[in-house]
Amino acid sequence: MTDGALATRLDLVDETVTVGAHRFVLAKPRQADALISEEDFARDERLPYWAELWPSALVLAAQVARAPIVARSIELGCGLALPSLVTRARGGAVTATDYYDDALLLAARNADRNGIGALETALVDWNAIPATLGRYDRILAADVLYERRYGPLVAGAIDRLLAPSGCAWLTDPGRVGREPFMQAAAACELRVTVLDAPPVELTQGGAVTLYELRRAGADR
């Protein structure tokens, strides 16, 4: 699909976002609700949450901007992929993943138009994590617990993808999937810690909590 065709089909508008020392002009759909597909919802209750720039993504991106670069990072349910774009802008290797092709196409487009080079992407269903993904030093996930059933899936994905000494950062504003996620993380022997979130001015929503997950017994 050509760049112009994607822009027309998704009805893209630009939003300027500054994270640390990095300024991005992000193309995003004008109205996420306009992308709702009855076919997608009937098949697996998918809704286009990916098309919004959520406060949790801003907090997680700010955390990435202030942290040391690691060898391999992956973002789960990346949506507009701001944390991945910050990682890439800082020279880090990152794979942005989502269950929507359009999210990945737009993330790659935004990486290119902001001059930070190619962004590696992968279409990932949390019910079946591809074996080819391997393990990662850092896992990123912003506002991915918006359904109760996603809690165990996200915890399972982190358990499957996290390197022995790696860490996962997850930001959440108190979605309904948080408690099921915590229970599943404990069952996977993942240690959960609440970190001090970076100061971010949020124009919508309430407080966002930043969680760090490590394997039991792993050093910080």
C-alpha positions in Angstrom: 0.0 0.0 0.0 1.3 3.4 -0.9 1.9 6.1 1.7 -0.9 8.2 0.3 -3.3 5.4 0.2 -2.7 4.6 3.9 -3.1 8.2 4.9 -6.4 8.4 3.0 -7.8 5.2 4.3 -7.0 5.9 7.9 -7.8 9.6 7.6 -4.5 10.6 9.2 -3.8 13.8 11.1 -0.5 15.0 12.6 0.3 15.4 16.3 3.6 16.8 17.6 4.9 15.0 20.7 8.1 15.8 22.6 9.7 13.1 24.8 12.9 14.1 26.5 15.3 15.4 23.9 13.2 13.9 21.0 10.5 15.6 19.1 8.2 13.5 16.8 5.5 14.5 14.4 3.2 11.5 14.6 0.6 10.7 12.0 -2.5 9.1 13.7 -6.1 8.3 12.7 -8.3 11.3 13.1 -11.0 9.2 14.8 -10.3 5.8 16.2 -14.0 4.9 16.4 -14.2 5.3 12.6 -11.9 2.2 12.3 -14.2 -0.2 14.2 -14.8 -3.3 12.2 -17.8 -5.5 13.0 -16.0 -8.4 11.3 -13.0 -8.0 13.6 -15.2 -7.7 16.7 -17.2 -10.7 15.7 -14.1 -12.8 15.1 -12.2 -12.1 18.4 -13.7 -8.9 19.9 -10.9 -6.7 18.5 -11.4 -2.9 18.8 -8.9 -0.3 17.4 -7.4 0.8 20.7 -4.1 1.1 18.8 -5.2 4.3 17.0 -5.1 6.5 20.2 -2.1 8.1 21.8 -2.8 7.0 25.3 -1.3 8.7 28.5 0.3 5.4 29.4 2.3 5.5 26.2 3.6 9.0 27.0 4.7 7.9 30.5 6.4 4.7 29.2 8.1 6.7 26.4 9.5 9.1 29.0 10.8 6.2 31.1 12.5 4.8 28.0 14.0 8.2 27.3 15.7 8.4 30.7 16.9 4.8 30.9 20.1 3.1 29.6 19.9 1.5 26.2 19.8 -2.3 26.2 20.7 -4.8 23.5 17.2 -6.0 22.5 13.8 -4.5 23.3 10.3 -5.4 22.2 7.0 -3.6 22.6 3.8 -5.5 23.1 0.5 -4.0 21.7 2.5 -1.1 20.4 -0.3 0.9 18.8 1.2 4.2 17.7 4.5 2.8 19.1 5.8 5.9 20.8 8.1 4.0 23.3 9.5 2.0 20.3 10.1 5.3 18.4 12.0 6.7 21.4 14.1 3.6 21.7 14.9 3.7 18.0 15.7 7.5 18.1 18.2 6.7 20.9 19.9 4.1 18.7 18.4 1.1 20.4 17.3 -2.1 18.7 13.5 -2.7 19.1 10.8 -4.7 17.6 7.3 -3.1 17.7 4.5 -5.7 17.7 0.8 -5.4 17.5 -2.3 -7.5 16.4 -3.3 -4.9 13.8 -1.4 -4.7 10.5 -2.4 -1.0 10.2 -0.7 -0.2 13.6 2.6 -1.7 12.3 2.3 0.0 8.9 1.8 3.4 10.6 4.5 2.8 13.2 7.0 2.1 10.4 5.8 5.1 8.5 6.2 7.4 11.5 9.8 6.1 12.1 10.7 6.8 8.5 9.2 10.3 8.4 10.9 11.3 11.6 14.3 10.3 10.3 15.1 7.6 12.8 15.6 4.8 10.4 13.7 1.6 9.8 11.6 0.2 12.6 11.4 -3.5 12.9 7.8 -4.7 13.3 6.0 -8.0 13.8 2.4 -9.1 13.8 1.9 -10.9 17.1 -1.1 -12.6 18.6 -0.6 -13.0 22.4 -2.4 -16.4 22.2 0.4 -17.7 20.0 3.8 -16.0 20.5 6.0 -16.9 17.5 9.1 -18.9 18.5 11.2 -16.8 16.1 10.9 -13.8 18.4 13.4 -15.2 21.0 14.1 -13.4 24.3 14.5 -9.7 25.1 16.4 -7.6 27.6 13.5 -5.1 27.9 9.8 -5.6 27.2 7.6 -2.5 26.9 3.8 -2.5 27.2 1.6 0.6 27.5 -2.1 0.3 28.5 -2.6 -3.2 27.3 -4.8 -4.5 30.1 -8.1 -2.9 28.9 -9.9 -6.3 28.9 -9.9 -8.8 31.8 -8.9 -11.6 29.5 -5.8 -9.7 28.4 -4.3 -9.9 31.9 -3.1 -13.6 31.7 -2.2 -13.2 28.0 0.1 -10.3 28.7 1.7 -12.0 31.7 2.2 -15.1 29.6 3.8 -13.1 26.7 6.2 -11.4 29.1 7.1 -14.8 30.7 7.7 -16.2 27.2 9.8 -13.3 25.9 11.8 -12.0 28.9 15.5 -12.8 29.0 16.7 -14.3 32.4 18.2 -11.0 33.6 15.8 -8.7 31.6 13.0 -6.5 32.8 9.6 -5.5 31.6 8.0 -2.1 32.0 4.3 -1.8 31.9 2.2 1.3 32.3 -1.4 1.1 33.3 -4.1 3.6 34.4 -6.1 1.1 36.3 -7.7 -1.0 33.6 -9.9 -4.0 34.5 -7.2 -6.5 33.4 -4.7 -5.3 36.0 -5.7 -7.8 38.8 -5.9 -10.8 36.5 -2.5 -9.7 35.2 -1.0 -9.5 38.7 -2.3 -12.9 39.5 -0.9 -14.5 36.3 2.4 -12.7 36.8 2.8 -14.2 40.3 1.9 -17.7 38.9 4.7 -17.2 36.3 7.1 -16.2 39.2 7.5 -12.7 37.9 8.4 -10.2 40.6 6.4 -6.9 40.2 7.6 -3.6 41.5 6.0 -0.2 41.3 8.5 2.4 40.1 8.5 6.2 40.3 7.0 7.3 37.0 8.8 10.1 35.1 7.0 13.4 35.4 4.8 13.8 32.3 2.2 16.4 31.8 -1.0 14.5 30.8 -3.9 16.3 29.1 -6.3 13.5 29.6 -7.0 10.6 32.0 -5.9 10.2 35.6 -2.7 8.8 37.2 -0.7 6.2 35.3 1.3 3.5 37.3 4.7 2.3 36.1 5.4 -1.4 36.9 8.6 -3.3 36.5 8.7 -7.0 36.2 11.7 -9.3 36.6 12.1 -13.0 37.0 12.2 -14.2 40.6 15.8 -14.2 41.8 17.1 -11.9 38.9 19.3 -9.0 39.9 18.1 -5.5 39.3 
